[in-house]
Amino acid sequence: MKAIVVTDQAAGTAGMTLVERPEPQAALNDVVVRIHASGFVPTEMAWPSTWTDRLDRDRTPSIPGHELAGVVTALGYGTTGLSVGQRVFGLTDWTRDGTLAEYAAVEARNLAPLPGDVDFTVGASLPISGLTAWQGLFEHGRLQAGQSVLVHGAAGAVGSMVTQLAREFGAYVIGTGRAADRQTVLDFGAKEFVDLGNDVLEEVGGVDLVFDGIGGDIGKRSAGLIRAGGTLVSIVGPPEARPADFVVESDRAQLSEIVRRVQDGRLRTNIGNVSTLDDAVAALGPPPSRPPPPAWRFAARSRSSGPTWRTWPPAI
């Protein structure tokens, strides 16, 4: 099968190579998925799990990418809940070969059924951003109807999901971003927009929950905006007030809740450009003189046209 591998952490995305690899085999409780679409986050190049296994042993050349949508082609011993030929989507384990390939072996519990009326590329856009938003708001942020939520980077992949879910659950959402993001953020359901380049963040006043996808000085200043009993949820670094910093985990029930909202129009994804797998190495590896876009991902289509990748807007 075709797959993109990495071997040199210092090289980052510039070190990606398209190679031929053996098709994976289904281990205990695994399924093998023929990948129709997959997702990649550039920060994976800095994650220890991209380069080593759970015992800290080198596992390169490794296949990055952790989001996928596709069709089950094989079941491992003891696998239950899924069947060969079933459409699925989900999030692969951080320390195993990932999804920038034509096939992937995945623990069945990390996948959920993908309805036939949801496109594979849409399905692959949901796991990281959708689960991050869901778990950040409801498990770590303990969001309640009527609360106010400040969402940093509300036009980004995660931020737009946070905005929509918080609005659906009865929160008053204030989104932040660049000036050019204003209409996008409002279209996703925010009641107010703060231009971080020109507006004064502190004029927002007190809020019940801050969902921080930016960090740095913005994250530190946001800590002072949280009302007593409120929470700051960070996906970019340690917060300084009632911290709820977390690593997203796969959850079949949550994935099903998220995709159901896509089906009925309550939730929209934030998808950009598309490319074939053969072209993805060049697309994902910018010249060394230019920094990579802050929030691009990859989507693969294992058909005659080849896999494809797409970008999401940056967080800010």
TAQUIHU-V128342 format. One record per residue. N is the residue number from 1. BURIAL is I if it has 9 or more other C-alpha atoms within 8 Angstrom, else O. D_FIRST is the distance of its C-alpha to the first C-alpha in Angstrom with 1 decimal. Layout:
BEGIN
N,BURIAL,D_FIRST
N,BURIAL,D_FIRST
END
This chain:
BEGIN
1,I,0.0
2,I,3.8
3,I,6.4
4,I,10.2
5,I,12.1
6,I,15.9
7,I,18.2
8,O,21.6
9,I,23.5
10,O,26.2
11,O,24.0
12,I,22.9
13,I,20.6
14,I,21.5
15,I,19.5
16,I,16.1
17,O,13.5
18,I,10.3
19,O,8.3
20,O,5.4
21,O,5.4
22,O,6.0
23,O,5.8
24,O,9.2
25,O,12.4
26,I,15.2
27,I,18.2
28,O,21.8
29,I,22.3
30,I,18.6
31,I,16.5
32,I,12.8
33,I,12.4
34,I,10.3
35,I,11.0
36,I,13.4
37,I,15.0
38,I,15.2
39,I,17.8
40,I,18.5
41,I,21.9
42,I,22.8
43,O,25.1
44,I,22.2
45,I,22.5
46,O,25.9
47,O,25.0
48,O,25.4
49,I,22.8
50,I,20.1
51,I,21.1
52,I,22.6
53,I,22.5
54,O,25.5
55,O,27.4
56,O,27.0
57,O,24.9
58,O,22.5
59,O,18.9
60,O,17.3
61,O,14.9
62,I,14.2
63,I,12.1
64,I,14.9
65,I,15.8
66,I,17.4
67,I,18.1
68,I,16.1
69,I,16.9
70,I,15.1
71,I,15.5
72,I,15.8
73,I,14.0
74,I,15.4
75,I,18.4
76,I,19.3
77,I,22.8
78,O,25.5
79,I,23.5
80,O,26.0
81,O,26.4
82,I,23.2
83,O,22.0
84,I,19.1
85,O,18.9
86,I,20.5
87,I,19.9
88,I,19.8
89,I,19.8
90,I,20.7
91,I,20.4
92,I,18.3
93,I,20.1
94,O,20.9
95,I,20.3
96,O,16.8
97,O,13.3
98,I,13.3
99,I,12.0
100,I,10.9
101,I,7.2
102,I,6.0
103,I,7.2
104,I,10.1
105,I,12.8
106,I,16.2
107,I,19.8
108,I,21.2
109,O,24.3
110,I,22.5
111,I,21.6
112,I,24.0
113,I,24.1
114,I,23.5
115,O,26.2
116,O,25.5
117,O,27.6
118,I,25.7
119,O,23.0
120,I,19.5
121,I,20.1
122,I,23.4
123,I,22.1
124,I,19.7
125,I,22.7
126,I,24.9
127,I,23.9
128,I,24.9
129,I,27.7
130,I,28.9
131,I,29.0
132,I,30.5
133,I,33.2
134,I,33.9
135,I,34.3
136,I,36.1
137,I,38.6
138,I,39.3
139,O,38.6
140,I,39.5
141,I,41.7
142,O,43.4
143,I,43.9
144,O,46.9
145,O,48.1
146,O,50.6
147,I,49.3
148,I,48.4
149,I,45.0
150,I,44.3
151,I,40.7
152,I,39.7
153,I,37.0
154,I,37.5
155,I,35.7
156,I,32.4
157,I,29.5
158,I,31.1
159,I,34.7
160,I,34.5
161,I,33.3
162,I,36.1
163,I,38.6
164,I,37.8
165,I,37.8
166,I,40.9
167,I,42.7
168,O,41.8
169,O,43.3
170,I,46.5
171,I,46.3
172,I,47.8
173,I,45.0
174,I,45.6
175,I,42.6
176,I,42.4
177,I,40.6
178,I,41.3
179,I,43.9
180,O,41.4
181,I,39.8
182,I,43.1
183,O,42.6
184,O,38.9
185,I,40.1
186,I,43.0
187,O,40.9
188,I,38.8
189,I,42.0
190,I,43.7
191,I,47.5
192,O,48.0
193,I,46.1
194,I,46.8
195,I,46.0
196,I,45.3
197,O,46.2
198,O,49.6
199,O,50.7
200,O,52.1
201,O,49.8
202,O,52.7
203,O,54.4
204,O,52.0
205,O,54.2
206,O,53.3
207,I,50.2
208,I,49.0
209,I,45.4
210,I,43.5
211,I,39.7
212,I,38.8
213,I,35.5
214,I,37.1
215,I,39.0
216,O,41.2
217,O,44.7
218,O,43.9
219,I,42.9
220,I,46.1
221,I,48.4
222,I,46.9
223,I,48.0
224,O,51.6
225,I,51.1
226,I,50.3
227,O,53.2
228,O,54.4
229,O,52.1
230,I,49.2
231,I,45.7
232,I,43.5
233,I,39.8
234,I,37.6
235,I,33.9
236,O,34.4
237,O,36.8
238,O,39.8
239,I,42.3
240,O,46.0
241,O,47.5
242,O,46.7
243,I,43.1
244,I,40.2
245,I,37.3
246,O,34.2
247,O,30.5
248,O,28.9
249,O,27.8
250,I,25.7
251,I,28.2
252,I,27.5
253,O,31.0
254,I,31.0
255,I,27.8
256,I,29.4
257,O,32.6
258,I,30.8
259,I,28.9
260,O,32.1
261,I,33.8
262,I,31.2
263,I,31.9
264,O,35.7
265,O,35.7
266,I,36.9
267,I,33.9
268,O,32.1
269,I,29.1
270,I,29.1
271,I,26.2
272,O,26.2
273,O,24.0
274,I,20.6
275,I,18.0
276,I,14.6
277,I,11.6
278,O,12.2
279,O,15.8
280,I,15.4
281,I,15.8
282,O,19.1
283,O,20.1
284,O,19.7
285,I,21.2
286,I,24.8
287,O,27.2
288,O,28.8
289,O,32.1
290,O,31.1
291,O,30.4
292,O,27.3
293,O,28.1
294,O,29.1
295,I,27.0
296,I,23.9
297,I,20.7
298,I,17.3
299,I,16.3
300,I,13.0
301,I,13.1
302,I,10.1
303,O,12.3
304,O,13.2
305,O,14.8
306,I,11.6
307,I,11.9
308,I,15.4
309,I,17.5
310,I,21.1
311,I,24.0
312,I,26.8
313,I,30.3
314,I,31.3
315,I,33.5
316,I,36.5
END
